[in-house]
Amino acid sequence: MDWRILYNPLAVLGTRKGFVMAVLIVIVLTAIAYWGGVHLDGALDLHINPGFPSLALVIVESLSAWLCLALCLFGASRMFGGNGGLAPHMAVTGLARFPYVLSAIIASRPILGNLMLKGVIVKPGEITVRPQEMMLPAIIIGGLAIVGLTVWAIGMLYFGYREASRTEGAKAFASFVIGLIVAELISKLLVVCAVNAM
Protein backbone atom coordinates (compact mmCIF):
# COMPACT_ATOMS: atom_id res chain seq x y z
CA MET A 1 0.00 0.00 0.00
CA ASP A 2 1.18 3.51 -0.82
CA TRP A 3 0.85 5.34 2.53
CA ARG A 4 0.95 8.73 0.79
CA ILE A 5 -2.79 8.24 0.24
CA LEU A 6 -3.19 9.31 3.90
CA TYR A 7 -1.36 12.63 3.61
CA ASN A 8 -0.90 13.39 -0.10
CA PRO A 9 -3.54 11.51 -2.09
CA LEU A 10 -2.88 13.62 -5.20
CA ALA A 11 0.58 12.01 -5.50
CA VAL A 12 -1.08 8.58 -5.56
CA LEU A 13 -4.22 9.25 -7.59
CA GLY A 14 -3.00 11.88 -10.05
CA THR A 15 -4.99 14.91 -11.13
CA ARG A 16 -7.82 13.21 -13.06
CA LYS A 17 -8.70 10.51 -10.50
CA GLY A 18 -8.00 12.97 -7.69
CA PHE A 19 -10.46 15.48 -9.13
CA VAL A 20 -13.20 12.84 -9.50
CA MET A 21 -12.61 11.69 -5.91
CA ALA A 22 -12.64 15.33 -4.75
CA VAL A 23 -16.06 15.90 -6.31
CA LEU A 24 -17.41 12.74 -4.64
CA ILE A 25 -15.98 13.77 -1.26
CA VAL A 26 -17.53 17.25 -1.49
CA ILE A 27 -20.92 15.73 -2.40
CA VAL A 28 -20.75 13.26 0.50
CA LEU A 29 -19.66 16.01 2.93
CA THR A 30 -22.54 18.24 1.80
CA ALA A 31 -25.07 15.43 2.26
CA ILE A 32 -23.77 14.50 5.73
CA ALA A 33 -23.68 18.15 6.84
CA TYR A 34 -27.31 18.59 5.80
CA TRP A 35 -28.40 15.31 7.42
CA GLY A 36 -26.54 16.07 10.64
CA GLY A 37 -27.40 19.76 11.01
CA VAL A 38 -23.76 20.83 10.64
CA HIS A 39 -22.65 24.19 9.24
CA LEU A 40 -19.56 24.17 6.98
CA ASP A 41 -18.67 27.67 8.05
CA GLY A 42 -15.70 28.87 6.00
CA ALA A 43 -12.87 26.95 4.39
CA LEU A 44 -11.66 25.26 7.60
CA ASP A 45 -14.47 25.51 10.13
CA LEU A 46 -17.54 23.46 10.91
CA HIS A 47 -20.02 23.78 13.77
CA ILE A 48 -23.44 22.68 14.91
CA ASN A 49 -26.30 25.09 14.43
CA PRO A 50 -29.18 25.31 16.94
CA GLY A 51 -31.59 25.13 13.98
CA PHE A 52 -31.08 22.80 11.03
CA PRO A 53 -29.58 24.74 8.08
CA SER A 54 -31.43 24.71 4.77
CA LEU A 55 -30.16 22.47 1.98
CA ALA A 56 -29.46 25.50 -0.22
CA LEU A 57 -27.30 27.08 2.49
CA VAL A 58 -25.33 23.88 3.10
CA ILE A 59 -24.67 23.56 -0.65
CA VAL A 60 -23.49 27.20 -0.82
CA GLU A 61 -21.27 26.66 2.25
CA SER A 62 -19.75 23.48 0.87
CA LEU A 63 -19.08 24.84 -2.61
CA SER A 64 -17.76 28.20 -1.40
CA ALA A 65 -15.36 26.48 1.03
CA TRP A 66 -14.02 24.17 -1.68
CA LEU A 67 -13.83 26.71 -4.51
CA CYS A 68 -12.43 29.57 -2.39
CA LEU A 69 -9.73 27.30 -1.03
CA ALA A 70 -8.77 26.04 -4.50
CA LEU A 71 -8.77 29.49 -6.12
CA CYS A 72 -6.97 31.27 -3.27
CA LEU A 73 -4.27 28.61 -2.99
CA PHE A 74 -3.86 28.61 -6.77
CA GLY A 75 -3.53 32.42 -6.77
CA ALA A 76 -1.09 32.39 -3.86
CA SER A 77 1.05 29.76 -5.53
CA ARG A 78 1.25 31.82 -8.71
CA MET A 79 2.28 34.90 -6.73
CA PHE A 80 5.19 32.90 -5.29
CA GLY A 81 6.33 31.42 -8.60
CA GLY A 82 4.42 28.15 -8.59
CA ASN A 83 3.51 26.79 -12.01
CA GLY A 84 0.85 24.18 -11.16
CA GLY A 85 -2.56 24.33 -12.82
CA LEU A 86 -5.97 25.01 -11.33
CA ALA A 87 -7.21 21.40 -11.75
CA PRO A 88 -4.62 19.94 -9.33
CA HIS A 89 -5.53 22.62 -6.77
CA MET A 90 -9.21 21.71 -7.14
CA ALA A 91 -8.32 18.04 -6.65
CA VAL A 92 -6.12 18.72 -3.59
CA THR A 93 -8.62 20.93 -1.79
CA GLY A 94 -11.48 18.51 -2.44
CA LEU A 95 -9.47 15.48 -1.31
CA ALA A 96 -8.45 17.33 1.86
CA ARG A 97 -12.14 17.64 2.74
CA PHE A 98 -12.23 13.90 3.55
CA PRO A 99 -11.36 14.32 7.27
CA TYR A 100 -14.24 16.84 7.44
CA VAL A 101 -16.59 14.04 6.37
CA LEU A 102 -15.58 12.14 9.51
CA SER A 103 -15.80 15.33 11.63
CA ALA A 104 -19.30 16.05 10.31
CA ILE A 105 -20.40 12.51 11.22
CA ILE A 106 -19.05 12.89 14.78
CA ALA A 107 -20.58 16.37 15.20
CA SER A 108 -23.93 15.45 13.63
CA ARG A 109 -27.13 15.75 15.67
CA PRO A 110 -27.75 11.97 15.85
CA ILE A 111 -24.20 11.31 17.16
CA LEU A 112 -22.89 14.13 19.42
CA GLY A 113 -24.49 17.30 18.10
CA ASN A 114 -27.44 17.43 20.50
CA LEU A 115 -25.16 16.79 23.49
CA MET A 116 -22.87 19.63 22.39
CA LEU A 117 -25.79 22.00 21.98
CA LYS A 118 -26.79 21.36 25.59
CA GLY A 119 -23.28 22.34 26.68
CA VAL A 120 -22.97 25.53 24.64
CA ILE A 121 -26.08 27.64 24.10
CA VAL A 122 -25.72 30.42 21.54
CA LYS A 123 -28.29 33.21 21.42
CA PRO A 124 -28.03 36.55 19.61
CA GLY A 125 -25.30 38.47 21.44
CA GLU A 126 -24.91 35.81 24.14
CA ILE A 127 -23.03 32.51 24.56
CA THR A 128 -23.74 30.37 27.62
CA VAL A 129 -21.36 27.51 28.46
CA ARG A 130 -22.49 24.78 30.85
CA PRO A 131 -19.28 23.10 32.07
CA GLN A 132 -21.11 20.13 33.62
CA GLU A 133 -22.66 19.32 30.24
CA MET A 134 -19.39 19.82 28.34
CA MET A 135 -17.43 17.46 30.60
CA LEU A 136 -19.21 14.34 29.37
CA PRO A 137 -16.62 11.78 28.19
CA ALA A 138 -18.33 11.42 24.81
CA ILE A 139 -18.07 15.18 24.14
CA ILE A 140 -14.43 15.34 25.25
CA ILE A 141 -13.44 12.36 23.09
CA GLY A 142 -15.51 13.65 20.15
CA GLY A 143 -14.00 17.13 20.47
CA LEU A 144 -10.46 15.78 20.53
CA ALA A 145 -11.24 13.60 17.51
CA ILE A 146 -12.54 16.63 15.58
CA VAL A 147 -9.40 18.63 16.45
CA GLY A 148 -7.24 15.71 15.29
CA LEU A 149 -9.21 15.38 12.05
CA THR A 150 -8.83 19.11 11.38
CA VAL A 151 -5.05 18.82 11.84
CA TRP A 152 -5.06 15.84 9.46
CA ALA A 153 -7.07 17.84 6.88
CA ILE A 154 -4.61 20.76 7.04
CA GLY A 155 -1.69 18.34 6.70
CA MET A 156 -3.28 16.73 3.65
CA LEU A 157 -3.92 20.17 2.23
CA TYR A 158 -0.33 21.31 2.74
CA PHE A 159 1.39 18.26 1.27
CA GLY A 160 -1.06 18.19 -1.63
CA TYR A 161 -0.60 21.92 -2.15
CA ARG A 162 3.16 21.49 -2.49
CA GLU A 163 2.52 18.81 -5.09
CA ALA A 164 -0.08 20.85 -7.00
CA SER A 165 1.75 24.19 -6.90
CA ARG A 166 5.23 22.76 -7.59
CA THR A 167 6.77 24.92 -4.89
CA GLU A 168 9.07 23.93 -2.04
CA GLY A 169 10.48 25.25 1.23
CA ALA A 170 9.70 28.74 2.50
CA LYS A 171 7.84 29.73 -0.67
CA ALA A 172 5.48 26.78 -0.34
CA PHE A 173 4.82 27.45 3.35
CA ALA A 174 4.35 31.23 3.02
CA SER A 175 2.06 30.99 -0.02
CA PHE A 176 0.06 28.20 1.66
CA VAL A 177 -0.53 30.23 4.83
CA ILE A 178 -1.50 33.35 2.85
CA GLY A 179 -3.85 31.40 0.58
CA LEU A 180 -5.44 29.64 3.54
CA ILE A 181 -6.12 32.86 5.47
CA VAL A 182 -7.55 34.65 2.42
CA ALA A 183 -9.72 31.62 1.57
CA GLU A 184 -11.10 31.46 5.11
CA LEU A 185 -11.99 35.17 5.09
CA ILE A 186 -13.59 35.14 1.62
CA SER A 187 -15.55 31.93 2.22
CA LYS A 188 -16.91 33.29 5.53
CA LEU A 189 -17.97 36.51 3.78
CA LEU A 190 -19.73 34.50 1.07
CA VAL A 191 -21.57 32.45 3.71
CA VAL A 192 -22.66 35.64 5.51
CA CYS A 193 -23.93 37.08 2.21
CA ALA A 194 -25.75 33.82 1.45
CA VAL A 195 -27.39 33.78 4.90
CA ASN A 196 -28.54 37.41 4.49
CA ALA A 197 -29.89 36.66 1.01
CA MET A 198 -31.96 33.66 2.18
C-alpha positions, 0 to 999 in steps of 0.5 A, a space after each residue: 500500500 502507498 501510505 501517501 494516500 493518507 497525507 498526499 492523495 494527489 501524488 497517488 491518484 494523479 490529477 484526473 482521479 484525484 479530481 473525481 474523488 474530490 467531487 465525490 468527497 464534497 458531495 458526501 460532505 454536503 449530504 452529511 452536513 445537511 443530514 446532521 445539522 452541521 454548518 460548513 462555516 468557512 474553508 476550515 471551520 464546521 459547527 453545529 447550528 441550533 436550527 437545522 440549516 437549509 439544503 441551499 445554504 449547506 450547498 453554498 457553504 460546501 461549494 464556497 469552502 471548496 472553490 475559495 480554497 482552491 482558487 486562493 491557494 492557486 492564486 497564492 502559488 502563482 504569486 510565489 512562482 508556482 507553475 501548477 494548474 488550477 485542476 490539481 488545486 481543485 483536486 487537492 482541496 477537495 481530497 483534503 475535505 475527507 477528514 471533514 466528512 468524519 468530523 461532520 459525522 461525529 458532530 452530527 445531531 444523531 451522534 454528538 451534536 445534540 449533546 454539544 448543543 446542551 453544553 454551549 447555548 448560543 443566542 443573539 449576542 450571548 453565549 452560555 457555556 455549561 461546564 457540567 454538560 461539556 465534561 461528558 466523556 463522549 463530548 471530550 473524546 468527540 471534540 479531541 477527535 474533531 481537532 485531530 481530524 482538522 489537523 489531518 485535513 490541514 496536513 493533507 492540504 499542505 502536502 497536496 498543495 506542495 505537489 499541486 503548486 510545484 513549490 518547495 520550502 519557504 515559498 510553499 509554506 508562506 504561499 500556503 498560509 496566505 492562501 489559507 487565510 484569504 480563503 477562510 476570510 472570503 468563504 466566511 464573507 460568502 456564507 454571511 452574504 448567502 445567509 442574508 440573502 436567504 
